[in-house]
Amino acid sequence: ALDSLAADIALTFTAFRLTSVANATIIGALAPVFITLGGVRWFGERLDRRDSIVIAASFVGVALVAIGSQGSPSWSPLGDAAAALSVLTWTAYWLFSKRARDTVDAMDYMASVMLVSAVVVTAMSLVSRTSLRPPDASDWAWIVLIAIVPGLMGHLSVAWSHRFVEAWLGSLLLQSQPVIGSIAAWLVLDERIALLT
């Protein structure tokens, strides 16, 4: 269970490298659908007819985005596939984390998860011959920022909340990420956002 975050990290960064940020984040937005289904099965959370309609609409919306992005210079079917697989690894991580938080403190849990993830991702980098060259001096500020804000504060806050918030609700609250990610990619990376016509 602890290595599902490492798999998610590897797949997510692969998706970002191969396909557009908009596609990777919008496909990733399906995670609450699977988390909701897992929450129903594992934790007895309720799913009514309206929720089922929203789940179906989510699938249709993601399919339209994926179809509409074909032919875009930043689109890649392999990248979209990596993003789709990352939905499953993130779902596994989320559900196992919620279950673990019944008995483990948030800080202890995240320390274990981050240590295992660091070892697994490093091993994956070595096996795939991905460069482990230290970044340029100008990149260290970004690395530290990412490590502190989403890495430490974000994941620790989410892990803490698992004990108090239903799985479906917690995952749904994170769904501002695709919007923020797509807008940031448009502003910073000049990725085109187009309507499906």
C-alpha positions as CSV (number, residue, x, y, z in Angstrom):
1,A,0.0,0.0,0.0
2,L,2.8,2.4,0.8
3,D,4.3,2.1,-2.7
4,S,1.1,3.2,-4.4
5,L,2.2,6.8,-3.9
6,A,5.5,6.1,-5.5
7,A,3.7,4.5,-8.5
8,D,1.4,7.5,-8.6
9,I,4.4,9.9,-8.6
10,A,6.1,8.1,-11.4
11,L,3.0,7.8,-13.6
12,T,1.9,11.4,-13.0
13,F,5.3,12.9,-13.9
14,T,5.5,10.6,-16.9
15,A,2.1,11.9,-18.0
16,F,3.2,15.5,-17.5
17,R,6.3,14.8,-19.6
18,L,4.5,13.1,-22.4
19,T,1.1,14.8,-22.7
20,S,-0.4,18.2,-22.0
21,V,-0.8,19.4,-18.4
22,A,-4.5,20.0,-19.0
23,N,-5.0,16.4,-20.2
24,A,-3.0,14.9,-17.4
25,T,-4.9,16.8,-14.7
26,I,-8.3,16.4,-16.2
27,I,-7.9,12.7,-16.6
28,G,-6.6,12.7,-13.0
29,A,-9.9,14.4,-12.0
30,L,-11.6,11.0,-12.4
31,A,-9.9,9.8,-9.1
32,P,-12.8,10.9,-6.9
33,V,-15.1,8.6,-9.0
34,F,-13.0,5.6,-8.1
35,I,-12.4,6.8,-4.5
36,T,-16.2,7.2,-4.1
37,L,-16.8,3.6,-5.3
38,G,-14.0,2.4,-3.0
39,G,-15.5,4.4,-0.1
40,V,-18.8,2.8,-0.6
41,R,-17.3,-0.7,-0.6
42,W,-14.6,-0.3,2.1
43,F,-16.1,2.3,4.5
44,G,-19.9,1.9,3.9
45,E,-20.2,5.5,2.5
46,R,-23.5,6.1,0.7
47,L,-23.9,6.5,-3.1
48,D,-27.3,7.6,-4.4
49,R,-28.7,7.9,-7.9
50,R,-27.7,11.5,-8.3
51,D,-24.1,10.5,-7.5
52,S,-24.2,7.8,-10.1
53,I,-25.3,10.4,-12.7
54,V,-22.4,12.7,-11.7
55,I,-20.0,9.8,-12.0
56,A,-21.2,9.0,-15.5
57,A,-21.0,12.7,-16.5
58,S,-17.4,12.8,-15.2
59,F,-16.4,9.9,-17.5
60,V,-18.1,11.7,-20.5
61,G,-16.4,15.0,-19.7
62,V,-12.9,13.4,-19.5
63,A,-13.5,11.5,-22.7
64,L,-14.5,14.7,-24.5
65,V,-11.3,16.5,-23.3
66,A,-9.1,13.5,-24.4
67,I,-10.8,13.4,-27.8
68,G,-10.7,17.2,-28.2
69,S,-6.9,17.2,-27.5
70,Q,-5.9,14.8,-30.2
71,G,-3.7,16.5,-32.8
72,S,-2.5,19.1,-30.3
73,P,1.3,19.3,-30.3
74,S,1.5,18.6,-26.6
75,W,-0.9,15.5,-26.7
76,S,0.3,12.0,-26.4
77,P,-1.8,8.8,-26.1
78,L,1.0,7.2,-24.0
79,G,0.9,10.2,-21.7
80,D,-2.9,10.0,-21.4
81,A,-2.5,6.3,-20.6
82,A,0.0,7.1,-17.9
83,A,-2.5,9.7,-16.5
84,A,-5.3,7.1,-16.5
85,L,-3.1,4.6,-14.7
86,S,-2.2,7.2,-12.1
87,V,-5.9,7.6,-11.3
88,L,-5.8,4.0,-10.1
89,T,-2.6,4.3,-8.1
90,W,-3.9,7.6,-6.5
91,T,-7.2,5.9,-5.6
92,A,-5.3,3.0,-4.0
93,Y,-3.1,5.4,-2.1
94,W,-6.1,7.5,-0.9
95,L,-8.2,4.5,0.3
96,F,-5.3,2.8,2.0
97,S,-4.3,6.1,3.7
98,K,-7.8,6.5,5.0
99,R,-7.8,3.0,6.4
100,A,-4.4,3.4,7.9
101,R,-5.3,6.6,9.6
102,D,-7.8,4.7,11.9
103,T,-4.7,3.4,13.8
104,V,-1.7,5.5,12.8
105,D,-0.9,9.1,13.5
106,A,-0.8,11.4,10.4
107,M,2.9,12.4,10.9
108,D,4.0,8.8,11.5
109,Y,2.1,7.6,8.5
110,M,3.4,10.4,6.1
111,A,7.0,9.8,7.3
112,S,6.7,6.1,6.4
113,V,5.0,6.9,3.1
114,M,7.6,9.5,2.1
115,L,10.5,7.3,3.0
116,V,9.2,4.3,1.1
117,S,8.3,6.5,-1.9
118,A,11.8,8.0,-2.0
119,V,13.4,4.6,-2.0
120,V,11.0,3.2,-4.7
121,V,11.2,6.3,-7.0
122,T,15.0,6.3,-6.7
123,A,15.1,2.6,-7.6
124,M,12.8,3.2,-10.5
125,S,15.0,6.1,-11.7
126,L,18.1,3.8,-11.6
127,V,16.3,1.0,-13.4
128,S,14.9,3.3,-16.1
129,R,18.3,5.1,-16.4
130,T,16.7,8.4,-15.6
131,S,19.3,11.0,-14.8
132,L,19.8,11.7,-11.1
133,R,22.0,14.7,-11.9
134,P,21.6,17.4,-9.4
135,P,19.5,20.3,-10.6
136,D,20.8,23.7,-11.6
137,A,21.2,26.2,-8.8
138,S,18.2,28.1,-10.0
139,D,16.0,25.0,-9.7
140,W,16.6,24.5,-6.0
141,A,14.1,27.1,-4.9
142,W,11.4,25.4,-6.9
143,I,12.3,22.0,-5.5
144,V,12.2,23.3,-1.9
145,L,8.9,25.0,-2.6
146,I,7.3,21.9,-4.1
147,A,8.7,19.7,-1.2
148,I,7.3,22.0,1.5
149,V,3.9,23.2,0.1
150,P,2.3,20.2,-1.7
151,G,4.8,17.6,-0.4
152,L,4.8,18.3,3.3
153,M,1.9,20.6,4.1
154,G,-0.5,19.3,1.4
155,H,0.0,15.6,2.0
156,L,0.2,15.9,5.8
157,S,-3.1,17.9,5.8
158,V,-4.9,15.4,3.6
159,A,-3.6,12.5,5.8
160,W,-4.7,14.2,8.9
161,S,-8.2,14.8,7.4
162,H,-8.7,11.1,6.5
163,R,-9.8,10.3,10.0
164,F,-12.5,13.0,10.0
165,V,-13.8,13.3,6.4
166,E,-15.5,10.8,4.2
167,A,-13.3,9.5,1.4
168,W,-15.5,10.8,-1.4
169,L,-15.8,14.3,0.1
170,G,-12.1,14.7,0.8
171,S,-11.2,13.7,-2.8
172,L,-13.8,15.9,-4.3
173,L,-12.4,18.9,-2.4
174,L,-9.1,18.5,-4.3
175,Q,-10.8,18.9,-7.7
176,S,-9.7,22.5,-8.1
177,Q,-6.3,21.0,-9.2
178,P,-7.3,20.5,-12.9
179,V,-8.5,24.0,-13.3
180,I,-5.5,25.5,-11.5
181,G,-3.1,23.2,-13.4
182,S,-4.6,24.0,-16.8
183,I,-4.5,27.7,-16.2
184,A,-1.0,27.6,-14.9
185,A,0.1,25.5,-17.9
186,W,-1.5,28.1,-20.2
187,L,0.2,31.0,-18.4
188,V,3.6,29.5,-17.7
189,L,4.1,26.8,-20.4
190,D,2.0,28.5,-23.2
191,E,-0.1,25.3,-23.5
192,R,-3.1,26.0,-25.7
193,I,-6.6,25.4,-24.2
194,A,-9.2,24.9,-26.9
195,L,-12.9,24.2,-26.9
196,L,-14.1,20.9,-28.5
197,T,-15.8,21.9,-31.8
